[in-house]
Amino acid sequence: MSPTSETAHGGRRLVIVESPAKAKTIKGYLGPGYVVEASVGHIRDLPSGAAEVPEKYTGEVRRLGVDVEHDFQPIYVVNADKRAQVKKLKDLLAESDELFLATDEDREGEAIAWHLQEVLKPKVPVHRMVFHEITKDAIREAVANPRELNQRMVDAQETRRILDRLYGYEVSPVLWKKVMPKLSAGRVQSVATRLVVERERERIAFRSAEYWDLTGTFSTGRTGDASDPSTLVARLAAVDGKRVAQGRDFGADGRLKSEAVLHLDEANARALAAALAETRFSVRSVESKPYRRSPYAPFRTTTLQQEASRKLGFGAKATMQVAQKLYENGFITYMRTDSTVLSDTAVAAARAQVTQLYGADYLPEKPRVYAGKVKNAQEAHEAIRPSGDRFRTPAETGLTGDQFKLYELIWKRTVASQMKDATGNSVTVKIGGTSADGRDAEFSASGKTITFHGFMKAYVEGADDPNAELDDRERRLPQVTEGDALSAEEITADGHATKPPARYTEATLVKELEEREIGRPSTYASIIGTILDRGYVFKKGTALVPSFLSFAVVNLLEKHFGRLVDYDFTARMEDDLDRIARGEAQSVPWLKRFYFGEGEAAGGAADAGNGDGDHLGGLKELVTDLGAIDAREISSFPVGDGIVLRVGRYGAYVERGEREQEGYQKADVPDDLAPDELTVEYAEELLAKPSGDFELGTDPVSGHQIVAKAGRYGPYVTEILPESTPKTGKNAVKPRTASLFKTMSLDTVTLEEALQLMSLPRVVGADAEGVEITAQNGRYGPYLKKGTDSRSLTSEDQLFSITLEEALAIYAQPKQRGRAAAKPPLKELGTDPVSEKPVVVKDGRFGPYVTDGETNATLRTGDSVETITPERGYELLAEKRAKGPAKKTAKKAPAKKTAAKKTTAAKKTAAKKTTTAAKTTATAKKAAAAEPE
């Protein structure tokens, strides 16, 4: 008896999906007898730290969360923030007669279903319910036809998770110790970062070449119209039979790749243009060819991300967030897919709309079938398409904002995929003449006419190159024949310069990763999000720019972990993981080779049939000898003229000379500087600026030297303590330090002002109850402090001028919550397409941020108030919403207060002992938590 027929006879069925939004939609389709609840993503995972590992595990297991000595057995723990949800699911299951695990039908979803079964331990029948779209028919079909859990998919996902844990937990600590704390390495993340860094290296090494050519405007001498213009524009192609050099003929070093072409400089180009001014030209040849363009395949995950980036300005993460909402609300099919296949139902729906909207002339006789182009394509999903057996037009959906835009894109692409080819003609015309000085010049012009637009009536794909010509662009040439005379209306000399390779955008990086068969399409959005969040990459417009930090990280990985960031090796790992998923290879032997080496080519090369038996060592061996890694060397990059860029723990800087020696120079490098912009000239400018170390004089009271410095968080003054001053221990003395006021600068601050600044906080007086009031300068500006009550001051000068009476008057006023007056926005960006609320840029405690009144997103490195576009603002808000609210850490129970009594000397001694013991315990706990380092 099917589950559906059983429902008719009573009983309660628990259906577990991944998201609350999906649960709400599905509940409406299933009706009474079904309880639909969300797991809210993963409920169980590897521990995030040693503190989460059960006490029975010790040593490496505590550090890694994986028992590498016993067949890589993973240690799973229920996420702390999911315990309440797990309890809720158990309670619901206890009242149910059947359990339907309705998570997404991909490896991740299959693994979530398996974890749910393992944690909930159901005593009732369990069914795996799968669907590709959330419509009434699809959901009811899924309930009526459940399947068993696919253990091979679960094993494959588990292998990936263990592999990524081993990679991250073994390699990341190397980065912490040799580059900077809190960095991360990842199997695909590190390779993606390397791609971005390598493109920047190409730009740095690039040398531009200048070249010239001619453009001629030629007239037929007759009256023209739109279908038959009277003039055509042609570019100089050859002189005396030798092809004129174009940009493609130059290498990255600025030199010609071949001497077989003619390199025109400005003088020669202008002289030739003048010599051709009175030349009589004629048509030498006309070549016409039929033009045909077939429609693009329906969207899969990566092509949707690329096209949404080109046409809508969406980042990969924002695209997936909007697509997720469309899927959960029943508008599109599942959005994580490698497939371009459409079901028979979808083909019928698309063809029906072609006829309805464009007419039968645009419908091919047979349905179009698109073969998969992705190697090892995952799961049996369809392409991304509108849901249902009848597609809703965008106007019928009631959608707005980003959801409307993305749905319209998907709908157009799907319908267009079932339309006829576009047809027309492409024409090439060669025009020749002899210059006054006897040189033969040949010009060439290309044209294209579209006689039947076919699928282009519905949809035309965008291009990564903003200067590229789209498929539907026509270029009509005059109707000429060989031998026709033409007159030159104008011939001009044009100068050009070769350009460095373009930086990756999110769309082109996704395309590159897929073409290299690195990673999985479903993970590209999160990978790009990770390298942005980690500070390895930042955005300038849509371009992905590597930070100097990423140069140091990639340098270390290339020199000491070369195979781990090798593109082919990473792609082979992906193949091996797919083979495990298909049951063609075993997980444990593969992980052993990757981690321990065992005399085979690590990473499963032997399994793949291409191992040569050489001992390459495993991951464990690679991370053992850290002594061979010179931290200073891997973080140093020559700029030129004795200047070196170094990546330090607090950022990048340039220096020249040796520390502690005369003539030594050092300057911080701006965080948002693109590496290819750090020229010798710019480095010289940075070094020429005040270094920030200004000797102001000697404090007449302490005798200490007072200096002004440029710090990472702004200019400040401090005192230089004698070498004999204890810097650690209970007698440690810290130097007095104070930030400069906003009205002060390093090169004008005086000794008197510095001493005044370092005298803060200043005691203003006491109130009637004897509570002291002080004036202090803090992170967020000047303020008064009385016990735990703080009040902002309007200017920094008040810190030294405010009287007790004025301070008491301020405290006599009710305390204002928030800011005294709302500051006007720095910039207005328009209406957010998701929240439909006005988006503005404001100045906050941590710098400028965009907000729609509900969601705030800080501007990233590379963004600025002046250059930020509305689309970039919407993207930042979309990414912030995708992350969800910040997780709150559990508050510790307050310590019990003892009765307030005067402490005797003996009690003070005991208190000190207790404090020392507490510190020792805290240090031990911190060390245990930091075991991965």
N, C-alpha and C positions, 0 to 999 in steps of 0.2 A: 504494500500500500504506500503511495507517495505521501510525502509530508503534507502536501496541499489537501489531499483527500482526508487525511487524518484530522486536519484542522476543522473540517466540517463536522466532525464528531466530538468536538471539544478538545480541551488541552491548552497548554500555554507554551509558546515557543519563544525562546530568547534568541534574538539576532544581534550579533556584535559586529559593528562596523568600526572604521578608524576615526571618523570625525563627527562631532555633534551635528554639523550642518547636513551631512549625508544621512545621519540617523533620522533627522526630522523629515527629510524628503521621503525616505523609504517607508517610514511609519505611515505616511499618508497613503501609500500604495498598498500596504499589507492589511491594514485595518485591524479589527478585533482578533484576539487570539495570539497576537504577536507583540512582544515587547522588544523595542529596538533601542539599543544603548551603544555608546561609543567607548572604545578603549582609549581614545585621545592619543593615537599614535602608539609607539612602543610602550609596553608596560614593564619590560624586563630587558636588561642589557648587561654587558660586562661592567664591572665596577669602575667608577671614575677615579678612584683613589684607594690607597691601602686601607684607609679607615672603613671602607664599605665592605671589605673582604671578611668573611666569617673567620673567627679566631682560630679555627682548626687548621687554616692554611698559613704556611710560613714561607720565608725566603722569596724566591723568584715568583712564586705563585701570587704572593701578596702584591708584589710590584707590578706584575703584568696582568693579573686577572686571568691568566691562562697557565695551565700546568703543562709546560713544554716537555717535561720529562715523562709524562704519562699520556702519550698520544694527543697532546695539545688539547686536553680537556678544558673547555671554557668554564669559568665560574660566573654564573648568572645571578644577578640580584634584582629585586623589584625596585624600580626607581622610587626614590623617597617621595617625589611629588605625585606618584601614581598609586600609592598605597591605599588612599581613601577610595579611589576609583576601582581598584581591584576588589576591595571589600564590598563595594556596591555591586559589582558584577557577580561576586560569589553569592551575595544575598539574593539577587535576581535569579541566579541559576538554581538556587535551592528551591525556588518556587516554580521551576519550569520543568516541562516534560521532554523537551528537545533543545539542542543547542545548534544554532547555525553560525558558523564563522564566516562572515561576509567581508573580510578585508580585501584589499586590492589584489587582482590576479597578476602579480609579478613576484619576483624573488622576495622583495621586501615585505609585501603583503602576505605571502605564504609563510614567511618566518614569523610575522606577528601572529598569524593564526596558530602556528605551532606553539609559540610561547604562551598564548592564551590557554591552549589546551593543557600545557604542562603546569601552569600556575593554578588554573581553576579546578583541575582534576575532576572533570564532569563524570557523574555516575549515570547520566542519561545519554541517549543516542546523540552522536555528534555528526554534523554534516558540513561539508565545505561548500559554501554558496558563492558562485562567481558570476559576474556580469561585466559588460563593457560600457554600458550606458545606464543611466538611472531614469528609466521610463517605467510606466506601469506594466507594460507587457514584458519588458526585460527582467524586471524584478520578480514577477510572478513565474516567469519561465525559469529563473534561477532557483527559486524555492522548489519548484516541481522537479528539477533535475540537478540535485546536488552531486558532488563527487567526493572522493577521499582526499585527504591531505597528500600533496606531492612531496614525499620525503627527499627526493633528489634535489628539488628546488630549495628545500630547507637546508640540506647539507651544503649546497653551493653557496647560499647566502651566509651560512655560518663560517665556511672557509674564508670567504671574503672578509668577514668581520674580524676573524682571528688574524688574518694576514695584515689587515690595516692596523690592528692593535699592535702587533709585533713591530711593524714598520715604524709606526708613530712613537711607541714607547721606547724603542731602542735608539732611533735616530734623533728624535727631538732633544733628549738630554745632551747630545753632543753639541747641538746648536746652542743650548743654554750655557754650556760651559765655554764654548769657543767663540760665540758671536754675541748673544744677548739673551737674557732670561725671557721666559714665557713665549719662546718661538715654537713653531710646530713644523713637522715634516709629515708628508703623506704620500702614498703610492702614486696618486694621480696629481694631487695638489702640487707636489714638488716639480713634476714634469711640466705641468702647465706654467708654473712660475719660470722654469728654465726657458720655455718657448718665448715668453715675453721678454726675458733678459737677453736671449740671443738676438731677438729682433732689434733691441736697443743697441746691442754691440755692433750689429750691422750698420745701424744709423751713425754710430760714433765713428766707425771705420770708413764710412762712405765719403767719397770725394766727388763733388759735383763737377760736371763737364758742361761747357757752354757750346752750343751749336746753333747754326742759323740755316734758314731755308727761305723760300719765297712763296707768297700766296698771290695768285692771279685771279682777277674777276674778268671773265670773258663774256662777250655779248654775241648773240646770233644775228642781231640787226633787225629782228622782227618784233612785233608786239606780242607780249606773252600774257598768260593768265595762270590761275592756280594749277591747272592740269598740265600746262606747257609753259614753264617760265622762259623768259627771254635771256637770262644770264645764268652762268654757273660759276662756282668758286672752286678752283683746283689748286693743289699744292705741288710744288716742284718735286719731281720724282727722280730725275736723272739729268746729268750734264755730260754730253759727249759719250753717252752710253754707260756712264758710271753712276750707280745709285747714290743719291744724296743721303748722308748719314742722318738717322733719327735717334731718339733717346735710347731705343732698344739696342743700338749698336755700341753703346758704351758700357764698360764694366763698372763695378763698384769703386774701382780705383780712379775713375775719371778718364780712363784711356780707351781708345778704340779697340774692340775685340778683333777686328780684321782690317787690313789695309785695302781691302777690295772695295771700300766705299769712299765717297768724297766727303771730307769734313770741311764745310764752309764756315769761315769766321766772319765777323761783322763786315770787315772791309771788302772781302770777296763777294759777299752776298749783296751788299749795296751796289758794288760796281756792276755785278751781273744784272741787278734790277734795272739800273740805268741803261745798260746796253740793250735790254729787251724792250725798252719803252716804245720804240717805233717798229717793232718786229711784227710781221704778218704771220698769224697762227692759223692752223687748220686741224681738223679732227683726224687723228691717225688711226684710231680704232674704236669700235663700240662693241663691248661684250655684254650680252644679256643672258642671265641665268634665272631659271625658276626659283622662287623663294618659298620655303615651306617651314612652318614652325608648329610643333606639336605641343599640346598643353602640358603643364607641369603636374607631377604626381601629387596626390593629396598629401596633406601635412603629416609628418611624424614629428616627434619631440624636437629634434634639432632644427629641422627646416622651419618649424613654427617659431622657434626662438630667433632664428636668423631673420626671418621676414618681419616679425614683430619689432625687432631692433631697427631694421631698415625703414619700415613704413610708419611705425607708431612711436619709435624712440624708446621702447621698453627694454629694460635690462632683462637678462635671462631669468633672474629670480622673480622679477615683477610679472613677467609673462606667465610663469608657472603658477604664481599666486592667483592671477586672474583666471587662468584656465582651470585651476582647481575649483574655484567658485562656480564657473560655468558647468563643470562636470557634476559637482555635488547638487546643483540645482536643476539638473536634468536637461541642460541645453546642448552639451556636446558629449561625445564618447570619451573614454579614458585618455588622458593627455600624456601618459608616459608610455610611448610605444616606438618601436623601430620599424613598424610595418607601414607599407603604402597600399595595403589591400583594402578594398571596400567589400562589404557583404552584398549579397544579391539584393537585399532589401534597400541598402543605401544606394546602390547603382540605379535601381528602379526609381527611387525618390529623386535622385539627381537628374536622371533623364526626363522625368516628368516635369521638373521645373525648367529644364532647358527648353522643352517644347512650349510650356506655358509662358515663359518670360521672353524667349528669344525667337521662337518659331521653329518649325520642323526642319528648316534649311540648316539649322545649326546643330542638329542632332546626327551623329554618325549612325550608320546602319547597325553596327554591332557595339555592344558595351566595350569600353576601354578597360584593359586589365593591366595593372602595374606590378611588375615583378619587384621583389625586395632587392635592394642594393646594399644593404648593411650586412657585413660579415657577422655570422653568429647572432643574427637578429633574435631578440629575446621574446618569448611568450607568444601566444596566438591572438594578439590583439588586432583590431582593425587599425586603419589610419585614423587620425583625428578628424572628426566630421560632425556635422549637426546630428543630434540624436533623433530617434524615432523613424517611423516608416514614411513620414511626410515631413520634409524639412520646413521649419518655420523661417520665413524671410526675416531679416533683421528688424524690419518695422513691426512684425507680428510678435516679437519676443517681449516687448515692453522694457528691454534693457536700456541702460544709460551708461554714459562715461566709458571707462576702460573696458567694461564687460561688453558693451555694445560694439566697440571698435574691434575687439579681438574676435567676437562671434562673427561679425561681418566679414572679417578677413578669412576665417575658417569656412564660412558659408560660400563665399565667392570662389575660393580655391577648390572646394569640393564640387561645386556645380560646373566650374570651368573644366575640371578634369574629365568630364563626360561630354565635352563639346568637340566639334570638328576642328581640324588644323586651320591655322591661318595660312593663306597663300598669297603670292604676289611675285614680283620680279626684282632682282638686284642687277644693277647696271654699273659698268666701269667704263669711263670715257678717257682716252689718252689724247692729249693735245700737244702739238709740237711746233717749234719755230726755231729760226737761227738768229742769234743775237748780232748786233752791229759789229762785234769783234770776232764773229765767225764761230761762236760756240753753239752747239745744238742743245736746246733745252726742251725737256719733256715734262709736262704737267699731267697730273692724274686726279680724277674726281670720281667719287662713288655715290650711287643713289640707290634708294629702295622704295618701291611702291607696294602697298598692300591692296590687293584686289578683293580679298575676302578676309575679314578680321577673325572669323571663327571664334575660338575661345577668348580672344582678346577683348571681345565685347563685354566679357564678365570680369576678366582678371588679367593683370600683367605683373610679373614678378619684379621686385626691386633689385637693386645692384649694390654691392658693397662699396664700389668706387663711385663717389658722388658725381664724377664727370662722365661716367659711362652712359652710353645711349641705351635707353630701354627698348624692348622688343617692338613696341607699337609705334615707335618714332619713324615717320616717313621722311625721306630726303628725295625730293623730285628734281630730276635734271631735265633740261630742254630736250626735245625730240630731235636728235641730230644723227647724221649718218657719216660714214667715213668719207673724207675729202671736203666736208663743209668748211667754209672759211669762217674764222672767228676773229673778232677784234678784242684787244686787251684794253679794258676800261681803266684798270689799275693793276700795277704789280708792286708789291711791297716786300721789304726784307723783314723777316721776323726772327727775333732772338729767343732761344729757349735754354733752359738749364735742366739737367737731369736731377731727379728728386730721390732722396733716400727711400728705402722700402717703407711703406705705411705701417704705423703701429697697428697692433691687433685692436679690434673692437671686441665686444662680447660676442657679436655674431661671427666674426672671422676666427676668433679663438675656438669657438665651438666647432666651426667647420674644420679647422686644422686638427683638433683633437680627434674628431670623427674620421677624417681622412687617414690619420696615422693609426687608427684603430686602438686608441688609448682611452681607457675608461669606458663608461657606459653613458649613452645619451641621457638617461634619466637622472644622472648625477652631475651633469655639467653645470647646471645652475648653482648647485650648492658648492661646487669646486670653485667657481668664479667668485661666489660670495665669500668663501673662506680666504682666498688670497687677497681680496679687498679688505676684509675685516682684520687680517693679520698684519696689514701694512706692507705686504710684499709688493702690492700694486695699488696705484691710485688712478683716478680718472681725470683727464683733461678733455672736456667735451665728452665725446663717446670713446675716445682713444684710451687704451689701457697702458699706463706708463709704469715701468718698474721703479721701485724706490732703490736707493743706494744699499739699503739693508738687504734687499733681494739679491743684489750683486754679490754680497758677502756670503749669503746662504748658498746660492747656486755655485759659487766658487768652491766652497768647502765640499759640497756634495759631488761636484764633478771630479775634484782631485782625490777625494778619499772614499767616495761611495759611487764611483762612476757608473756601475751597472744599474744602480737603483734609479738613476735619472736618465738612463739610456733609452731612447725612444723605441728601438726595436725590442729591447729586453722587456720593457713595460708592456708592449703590445703582445709579446709572446706569453707573458704572465696572464694577460686577459684571455688569450686562446686556451691556456691551460685551465683557467677557472671555468671557462665554458665547457671544456671537455669533462671536467668533474661534474658539471650540471647535467651533462648528457650520459653520465655513467661510464665514460670511456677512460677515466683516470680516477685514482683513489685519493681522497683528501689527505690522510695522515702521511703517506709516503711523500707526497708532494710538499707538504709543510715541513717535513724533516729535511728534505733537500734544500728548501729555501732558507731554513733557519740554521741548520747545523752543517750543511754542505754535503757531508758523507761521501766525498770523493767524486760526486757527479757535478755536472754544470748546474749550479744553484738555480732554483726557480722552475724546475721541472723540464729542463731541456731534454733530458734523457727520455722522459715520457713523451715528449713531442717528437721524438725521432731524430733530433738533430744534436744530441749530446756527443761530445768527442771523448768523454771519459776523463778530461782534465779536471784536476782539483781546483775549483775556483773559490772554494770556501763559502760558508753561509753567512747570513746576516750577523749572527752572534760573533763570528770571528772578525768581521769588519769593524764592529764597534768596541772591540776589546782593547786595541792598542791606540789610545788617544794621545799618547806622547808624541806620536809622529805628526800631529796636527799643530802647526804653528799659528796660533790665534791671530797674531799681528800680521803675518804674511797673508792669510786668506782674506783679511779685511782691509788690505792696502792695495790701492790702484794708482799707478803713475798717471799724472795729468800732463806733465811736461815742464821743462825749465826748472827741474829740481823740486817741483810741487807734487805732493802725494795726497790723494784722497784717502781718508781712513774712516771706517765705520766703527764707531765706539758704542759703548753701552747706552749712551744718551743721545745718539744721533751721529750724522756724518759731519766731518770737518776736513779742511785742507790744512796742510802744514808744510813748512819748508825749513830745512836745517835740523839740527839735533836739539832735543830738549836740554835745558840747563846750559846751553852754549850761546854765545853772543850771536845775534842776528836771527835767532829762532823766531818764526812767525807761525801763527795759528789763527784760524777763523772758522766759525760754524757755517755750515752750508744750509740754506733754506730747505725746509722739509718738502716743499712742493716744487723743487727744481728738478726738471727732467734730466737724467744723466747725460743725454747728448748735448745739453746746453752748458755743461761744465767745461768750457774751453779754458785754455791757458790765460786768455785775456780776462775772462770773468773771474777766474781764481785769483789773478793779480788784484782785481778790484776788491775782492773780499779781504785779501790779506792787507791791502792798503788802508782799509777802514780801521778805526781805533780798535785795538785788541780787547779793550774792556778792562785791562789791568792798569789803573791809574793810581799812582802813589799820591796820597793827599797830605801826608804829614804824620806826625806822632801825637798820640793822645797824651796831653800833659799830665793826666792823672795816672794812667796805667803804664805809660811809656811804650805802649804797643804801636806798631806801624798800622796806619789806616789806609785801606785801598778801596777803589771802586772797580767793580767787575761787571762784565756782561754775562749774565747767567741764562740758562735755558728758559727760565720763566720770567726773564726781564732783568734790567740792571739793578745792582744792589751794592751796598757798602759792607765791609767786614774788617775785622782786625786780624793781624798776623800774630799768632801766639808764639812764644819762644819754643825752641825745639824740645826743651826739657819738660814742657807742659804735658801732664798725663792725658792721653787721648782715649783711653779705655779704663774700665774698672770703676769702682765706687768713687774714686777721686777725680774722675775724668772732668775736664773743663772744655766746654764748647765755646768757640769764638762768638762774640756778639755780631749779629748780622741784621740788616734791615733793608727792605726794598726802597728804591727811590720813589718819590712822589711822581705822579704823571707829568707834573710841570718841570721836573728836573731832568738833566741829561748827564751822561758820563763825563763829557768833556768840560762841563761847567760846574759840577757839584763841588762844594768847598769842604774843607776839613770841619769847619764849624757846623755846617749843615749835616755832615755825616755823623758827627758826635751827637747832634740833636736827634737824628733819626734813630741812632742806636740806644738812645735813652728811653725810648718807648718800651713798654707801656708807661704812660705818665699818670701819676696819682693826682686826680682832680680834687678829691676831698672825700668826705663821708656824709651820709644822710643822717637824719635825726636819730636813727637807731644804731648808728655807728658802723653801717655797712659801707665799705670802701667803694668808691667809684673811680674807674680808670679809663683813660683814653688810649685806644689801641688801633693799630693799622693792620687789617687782616686781608685775607685772600680776596674778599669781596668789597674791600674799601674800608674807610675809617669808621669807627664805632665806639660807643661807650659800653662799659660792662660793669654791672652791679650784681654780684652773686652770679646767678644764672640768667639774669635779665640783660639782654643786649639791645642797644638802640643805635640805628645808623646815624652817622653825621653827614651833612650835605657836602662838606669839602675837607680836604686833607689838612688845610691850614688850621682848622678848628682843633686838631689834635694838640696844638701847643697854645691856642688862644682861649679855648672855652673855659669859662669860670664855673665854680661850684654852683652858683645861682642859676646859670644858664643850663647846667646839667640837670639840676633838680627840676627846673621848669620842663625839660624834655621828659623826665620820668613822671612828671605829674600828669602828662597827657596819656590817654588810653593807647596801649600798644597796637600799632597797625599790623595787621596780618598781610603778608605779601608786600608788594612794593607800594610806596606812597602814591605814586602816580604811574599809570601805564605808559611806557615809552612808545612813541610812534614806531610802526614797523620800518625796517630798513629798506624793504622792497616789497611790492605786491606782485604776485605771480599769476593770479587768475583763480579759476574754480577747479578744485580737485575733482577728477572724473569719477573717483570711487565714493568719497564722502559727500561730494557736491557742495562743499563748503569753501569759502575763500582761503587761499593759501598765501601766507606772507612770510618774509624773512625777518626774524627778530634777533636782537642781541641778548644773549643769555650769559649765565655765570661761566659757562665753559665755551663761550664763543658764539658766533652766529648759528642759528638753526632755522629750519622751515617748520611751519605748523599750520594745521587747518583748524586749530582750536581743540581737537581731540587727540591727535597724534603729533609728537614732536620728533624731529630727526636732525641731529647735528650735521652741519656741513662737513664733508670729508676733505682730506688732503687733496688739493687740486681744484676744489670748489672755492668760489669766492662770491661775495655779495654782488660784485660788479658784473660777473660773467655768468652767474647761474641762470639757466633758462627755466621756464615753467615746466617743461618736460622733465628736466633733471630734478626739480623740486618734487614733482609727483612721484618720480621713481624712488627718491629717498624715503618718502612717506610710505610707499608701497612696501619697500624692503623692511622698514621698521614695523609695519603691521604684520608682515610675514613672520617676524621673530617672536611676536606676541609680547605680553607684558613681562617686565623683568621679574626674575624669580626672587622671592623674598627668602632671606635666610632666617632660620629659626632663632628666636631670641633666647639667650641663655637666662636661666632663672636668676633673679637678683640675689646677691649674697645677703645673708642675714646680718642685720645691723646689730652691733653690740651697744650696750648702754654707754652713753657719752660720759666718760670719766677721765680724769687726768691720768695720763700714762706715766708710770714710774720708769726709772731708768732700766729696771729689770725687765719690765713689760716691753719697753722699746727694743731691748736686745732680743727678746723672744720673738717679737714681731719681725725683726730683721731676719732671724733664722727661718721663720715661716715663709717670708717673702722669697728668700734665697732658694728654699726647697721648692716653692711654687714655680719659680723661674726655671729651675732645673727640670721639673716635670714638663713644663710648657715647651722647653727646648727639645726634650726627648720626643714629645708628641709631634712637634714641627718636623723633626728629622724623619720620623716615621711617615708622616704625610708626604714628605718630599722624597720618598724612596726612589721614585722614577728618575730623579736627577742623578 
